Amino acid sequence: MSRVERHLVFFVFRIRKMTHSKYQDLLCKPATRMANIAPFYVMDLLGRAKALEVQGREIIHMEIGEPDFPTPEPIVEAGMQALAAGRTKYTASLGFPELREAIAGFYRQRYGVDISPRRIAITPGASGALQLALGVLVDPGDEVLITDPGYPCNRNMIRLFGGNPINVPVEPDTAYQLTSELVSRHMTPATTAIMLTSPSNPTGTLVSSRDMADILEQAGGKNAAPIPRATNTPISNRQQSIGFAGKNHRRYSRGATLVVDEIYLGLVYGANVRDTPDTDAADIHSTVYAHTVDTALALSDEVFVVGGFSKYFGMTGWRLGWLVAPEAFMREIEKLAQNLYLSAPTVAQYAALAAFRPETLAILEARRREFQQRRDFLLPALQSLGFDFPVKPQGAFYLYADCGRFTQNSLSFALDLLENTGVAITPGLDFGKNASGRHVRFAYTTCMENLHRGVERLGHYLFPQRSGGG
């Protein structure tokens, strides 16, 4: 080692040992906003689960929201053909026209909604779509109403753009969803957007079309007329602090925009959903869409809707989503896309064209029915073990369980179950602060055999007396 190298090593060692503040100021530090970004605890659990698997343990994964099914073969073949044809250059920032037109056709066939392809932006996953929506809507200091519990990345993305996520506690009596009354109670002149997820992560519940319409009416629109507050509606401390003076106060607001995450909209089940019998690929277009519930796009042209190919279409690793937005915003969305990521993955865009073929939709509908069968097994099985479900989930592939009978610390409970049963689940702590210590999320994204074995393991551990102590 040369003299220069020795000095360099010594300098690095001294820098690492420095503790005095005047030296600390010389070191690179993360942005202050990162202090508000909480870790994703489920990823820590996944890391521990992987470590146990390396040690030879068999782990049943019910923690990650990723379908266990592979990408349908027609989509894979289309992607391979695109690669073979050398279709690997950038596309336009909003995506190539054929895919935007195909998505518009999908909305028309499945939901009976006519939207212009010009209103559709193709994005790197649904997360990219959410970034675009928030980027063009949220100014520093703006407030965005979200549910608690809710998907944690939502609040973090709001903060990234300088906004303030307003976590609204939601309970079983509203199916863990926002209502117009809750919106009225928490909305202020600073509210620029209201976020809904239907079906929801982590609860799997839906927002009914009527509730969504009521929320849209309550939110008003940009440059909306004054919205009177009912005299019997309580005013929160936060509202009082920014000028809601009394019960007869009339709120003057610019209105708020509705942003709806519909990434799970293809995965809907339940008694209020009109199921159809099995069909073959030949008549899939005439029957397959009877399973669906309404999209928010049926209510207004002024809403932002996030969609994607990850969950229903089974393309998680392809990283492809879309945003439907009011046409007046599309130039701003295009500029933001140009600066954030240039364009979505080209090969994935070509592959996704095959997602709307009849043979692909037949595969996807068979998988949707399989997810429903898993839900219909796992829900009563977990109830028999003492987990409580005040609301039956009607979509996605999650069960949000009240585990208060066993714990008030969902993180330690999830770690305990992982170590002692080999069953990996997600602590409620990931989804907010509203009773998160007594809730956990189960994802039925593994085969039925694994679900049976997972329930059996949990039963043996939680109630050893039922199995003779073993």
N, C-alpha and C positions, 0 to 999 in steps of 0.2 A: 504494500500500500504506500503510495507516494505521500509526501508531506502535505500536499494540497488536499488529498483524499482524507488524511487523518484529521486535518483541521475541519473539513466539511462534516465528517462524522461527529466530531466533538461539538460543533456548532448545533447540529440537529439534536444531539442529546441534551445540550443545555437549553435549547428552545423548548423541548418537551417538558423540562423540569421547572420552567419558569412559573412562578405563582404570583408574583407582584403585579398589581393592576396595570402599572404603566407598561409592562412588557406584554401583558395579556392583550392590551389594546393594539399591539402590533400583529396579533394573530388573526387569521381569517375566521370570521364568525358567520353563522347562518343568519338569515334575515329574521327580524323580530316576529314576523307573521308566523314563523314555524313553531313558535311557542304555543300557538292555538291549534296546531294540527296534532291530533291525538293519534297514537299508533293504532293499527288495525290488529286487534288482539287475536282475531281468528288466524292471521298469518303466523303469529307466534305459536299458536296451537298447532298449525299445520307443520311448522318447522320441527316442533317436538315430536309430532306424529311420524314425520319422515325419519327422524333420528331413531325412534323406536323400531321402525321397520328395518332400518339398517342393522339393528341388533337382533333381528329375527322375529320381532313381534308382528302379529297379524292385526292390522288396524282396519276398522270399518269406518269409512269416511262419510260422515253426515254433516260436515262443517262447511264445505265449499259449495257455492251456488253455481256449479258448472254441470251441465248435463253429462251423464256417463256415456250416452250414445255417441258414436263417431259422426262426423259430418256425413250427410247422405251422399251416396256414391255419385249421383248425377252432378252434384256440386263439385266434388273432388275431380271428376273427369273434366269438367269445364275448366277448372283451374289448371290442370295439367295441359290441356290443349292450349290455353293461353300462354303458358310458359313455353311450350314447344313452338308456338308461332311467334315467339319473341315479343309478346305484348307486355313489356316491362317498363315502358317509359311513363313519365308523369301523365296524369290526366288533367283536365281542367280542375280548378280548385273546388268547384261545386260538384264534381263527379262527372262521368261521361253520360251523355244524354240518354243512351239506351237504358241504363239502369234507373235513372230518374223517371223515365217513362214507365218502366216495369213496376216500380213502386207505386206510382200513381194508378196504374191498372190494378194492382193488388188492392188498394183502398176501394176502388170502384167495385170490384168483384166481391170482395169479402164484406165490406161495410156499407156499400151503396153510397159512397161519398165521392164526389167529383172534385179533385184538386188538380191544379195545374202543375206539371212537372217543374215549372219555373220556381215553384215554392219549395222545392226539395233540395237539400244539400246533403251530399254523401260525405260521411265523416269517418275518422279512425275510431270505430266503436261508438257505442251510445255515449260514452264519456266525452268524446269529442263533440258530439251534438250538444250535450249539456254545457260544455265550455262555450260554444258559440252562442247559445241562447243567453247565458248569463253575461257573456262579454258584451253583447249589444244592448242589454237591458239594465245592467247594474252599474250605477255610479258609486264612488266612495261615499259611505255613510248610508246608502240605501238599505232598506230592510226587505228581507224575503221570508215569507211565512213558510215553514216546513213542519212536518209532523215529528213528534217524539213519542214512540220510537220511529226511526226512519233510516234510510240508507246513509251511512256516515259520510260518504264522499260528497253528498249534496252540500252539507254545511261547510265542508272544507273548500269546495270550489267557490261558494259564495264569498268566503273570506279572501280567497285568492284575488278576487276582483274588487276588494275593498268594501264589500257589503257586509251587513250584519244578519246572520241567520237567526230568525226568531223561532225558537223551538216551541211549538205548541203541543202541550201534553194531550194526547188522544187516548181514549179509553174504549173498552169493549162496547159501551152503549152507542158509540158512533162507528163501530167496526174498525177502530184504530185509524180512522180517516178524518180529515177536516170536514166541517160542515159550514154552512153560511153563518150560523150563530157563532161558531168559534172564530171564523174570519172576522166577523163584526167586532168581536170582543178584543181581538189582537191587532187589527189593522189600524194604521196611523197614516198621517200625511207622508211619512217617510217610506211607506210600503210601496215598492215598485213591482213586486212579483209575488205570486202565490204558487207554490210547487205542490203538485199531487203526483202520486205514483199508484197506478191502478192496472193490474193487481200490484199489491205492495210487497216490498222487501223491508222488513222480515215477516210480516203477518199474513201475507197471501190474500188479503181482503180487497174488495172492490169498492170504488166510488160509483154509486148508482148514477144513471144519466140525469135523474131529477136533482140529486144533490149537487152534481157538477154544474148543472144549469143555474141552480140557486147561488152557488159560489161565484159563478161568472157574473151573475146579476149584481151580487153584493160587491164584487170587486170593481165594477164599473169599467171604464176604459180610459185611455189617455184623453185628457181634457174633458173628463166626465163632469156631469152636473154635480152640485153638492148632494151628498148622501146623508139624509137625516139619521141620527142615531135614536133608536127607540128609547123612550124614557125609562123603561125597565131594564135596559141592557147595562150590566155593570161596566165600569171603566177601570182598566188595570192601572197599576202604579206607573208602568212605563208610559201609558197614554197620558196620565195626569202630568208626568214630568215634562212632556213636550207640548202641553197646552190644551188638553181635554179638560175643560174647567168644570163642567157640571152635567147633570143628567139631561138638560135640554139643549146641550151643545150640538150645533150642526157642523159636521165634519166636511171641510172643503179639501178635496184631494184631487190629484191628477189621475187617480184611478190606478189600478194594478193590473198587470198582465198575467194570465194563467199559463203556467208551464206544466205540462203533463208528461210524465215519464210512462210510456206504454211499452217498455221493452218486454214485458211478460204478457202482453195482451193476447197473444196466440195461445197461451196456456191457461184456459179458463174451464172450470168444471162447476158442478153444483146444480141444485134443483131448479134454479131460476134460469138455467142455460138450456136452450133447446137442443138436446143431443139428437144426432141422426145415426142410423145404423151404419155398419161397415159398408164401404163402397170400394169399387175398383177404380183404377186410374182413369178409365174411360169416361166415367160420369162424375169425376171429382169436382168439376167446376160447378155443377148444378146442385150439389148436396153438402159439400164439406163446410161451407161457410155458415151453416145453421148453428154451429156451436158458439158463435161469437157474441160479444156484447158490443155496445156502441163505442166508437172512438170519440174523443173530445172534438175531433174535427167536424163531427156532425152537428155540433152546437154553434160554432162560430168560425169565421175565417181569421179571427184576430188572436187565436191561441197559438202557442208554440207546442209542438208535440215531438217528443224524442222517441225514436224507434231504433231497431237494430237487428242484426242477424245472429247474435250470440245465443240467445236462450231458446226461442222456438225453433229457429233454423239450425241450431247446433253448430255454429261457426265461431266459437269463442276465440280461438287462436288466430282467426283470420283478421280480426280487428276491423270490423266494418259496421257502421251504423248510419242513421240518417236523422235529419231534422226537417220538420215541416214548419214553416214560419209564414207570417203575413208577407205578401209579395213586396210591400213597401220596405221591408227590412233586408231584402235579399242582397242588395249591393253592399250594405254594411257587413252582412254575414260573409259575403265573398271576400271582402278585404281582410276580415279577421282570419278566415281560413288560409288565405295566401300567406299571412304572417305567422300563423301558428304551426302549420304543418304542410304547406304547399298543396298537397292533395292526399286523398285516402289511398291505401294500397291498390295498385292497378290490377294485379292478378286476382286479388280478392273481389274486385268489382266485376271482372269478367266471370268469375266463378259464381257470384251471387245471381247472375242472370238465370242460372239453372234452378235457383231456389223456387221459382214461381211456375215451373213446369208441373203438369198434372201428376207425373210419376213421383216427383219430389214431394209434392203436397200430400200424396197418399202415404208416403213414408212418415212424414211429420205428423199426420193425424193419427197414425197407429201409435206413434210415440206419445202423443198427447193422451191417448186413452190409457197407455201404460202408466204414465204419471198419475192419472186419476185413480187407477187401481192401487198404486202404491199409497197415495194419500188415504184412500178408503180403508187400507189395512193399518197403516201406521197410526192414524189418529185414534181409533179406539184402543189399539194396543198400548199406546202411551197413556191414555186415560186410565186403563186398568192398572197401570203402575203408580198412579197418583199424580200425574201431570194434568194440569187443568187447561182447558181451551174454551174460554167463554164465547168465542166466535169461531164458527167453522170456516176455514179458509176456502175460497172459491177459485183461486188461481195461483200462478207461479208454481214453485215446488218447495215451499217452506211451511213448517209448523212452528208457530211462536208459542212456546209453552210456559205457563206459570209453574215454576218449580218451587214456590214458596213453602211447600210441605217439607222440602229437603234442605233449603238454603236461603240465605239472603245475600250471598256473594256468588254471583253467577260465574265469575272468572275462576275462582278457586274450585267451584263445583265442576266446571268443565274440565279443568286440569286434573281433578281427582278422578273423574270418570275415564279420562284418557289413560291415566296411569294404571288404573285398577281394572278397567273393563276392555280397554282397547277400542272404545267407541269415541270418535271425535265429533264434537258439536261446537256451536258458536255461542259464546256468552252474550247475554243481553246488553252487557256494558258497551259493546260495539255500536249499539243503535240509539244511544242517547242516555238521558238521566232519569227518565220517567219509569220508575219501578224496575230499572234495568238489572238490579241486583237479584231479583226474583224471577227473571225470565231467561230462557235459553232458546236458541233456534235450532231446529232439526231440518236438514235438507234431505229430501228423499230423492237424491240424485245418485243412487246406487241401486243395484238389482234387488229384486224381491227377496232372493235368498239371503243377501246381506242384511236387509231390513229385519227379517225374521231372526237371524243370528244376533243382530244388535239388540233387539228387544229382549231376547233371552238372556244375553249377558247383563244388561241393565237390571233385569228382574232378579237374577242371581245375586248381584252385588247390593242392590237397594233393599232386598228382602231375603236375606240368606236363610231365614227360617222356612221359607217356602220350598227351598231345595235341600233341606236337611243340613243347612250350614255350609254347603259347598257352592 
